[in-house]
């Protein structure tokens, strides 16, 4: 049996665990798309019919897939509905940078959807261009619309905090469950972590949830659901309800502490730490239902009378990324 051929890697690089791709051996001079596949030609014709222009057609070097570099009328390009809300501060930084350089140097990625073009990673750049009065946007057009969800995993405009990340995930989840029969486990890369899904469902119902207090706990016990997204969504709703029930009990304990005259930005951190049994458990951890139910029961029965300001000081530190 012939030995499996291995490809030499560049000095100083290493093989990452879980990465299976065998990249093409395309050299720089071979990236030009000499023969245009019918589907790429059809997409090119649609771009022109939509008032756009083809700047280049080429093969990307990793998988050899065809891509189009295009100019599109800016009014036809919209953000996908599942990414995070636009940050005014981020747009301000972009507009100032573009104003200083007098250049747009970072094309958005886009897929054609109906008669529009959706960008899964360019909402801020698109908003900045519109504010500056641009009439067109340069985009890398991907022929396969399904890749839009995978692009989000590479998104350079990734959500900066836990709440934004969780809401971004749940918006993508909602969008996918209406389009696909795939399972949650098929989107592990795009969703990042099962705890983000549960938190996202909870944030939908309680926008001011202090998810940073619960995120580290959920990451230890939450699991992917091996079921189609339509069915898995009901289970995520149930898990989110358990989390919100715990949050109600924690908030009640915090209110009792405040009624005793205790003032600290870390009251919730203190209560969650007091009712969290994980630090005392050696070996197998309880499942999510058991853990959240136990913590809820402990928060409701927490004796706050003996808590001293020094106890809060020892529990100091922010309640996680918010």
Secondary structure, 3 states (H helix, E strand, C coil): CCCCCCCCCCCCCCCCCCCCCCCCCCCHHHCECCCCCHHHHHHHHHHHHCCCEEEEEEECCCCCCEEEEEEEEHHHEEECCCCCCCCHHHHHHHHHHHHHHCCCCCCEEEEEECCEEEECCCHHHHHHHHHHCCCEEEEEEECCCCHHHHHHCCCCCCCCCHHHHHHHHHHHHHHHHCCCCCEHHHHHHHHCCHHHHHHHHHHHHCCCCCHHHHHHHHHHHCCCCCCEHHHHHHHHHHHHHHHHHHHHHHHHHHHHHHHCCCCCCCHHHHHHHHHCCHHHCCCCCCCHHHHHHHHHHHHHCCCCCCCCHHHHHHCCCCCCCC
